[in-house]
């Protein structure tokens, strides 16, 4: 995001930092949810195959 400081964040590196932090705050739980969903789905498929 650094090359976009002058255009997207009107020259403010602090504003860019706040933007990156807010993206991380929302992206982290989403990625954890996706990984958990994939693991649970994989575990469920393994149980079905054993029957």
Residue pairs with C-beta under 8 A, 6 or more apart in sequence:
1 8
1 16
1 19
1 20
2 16
4 16
5 11
5 12
5 13
5 16
8 16
9 15
9 16
9 19
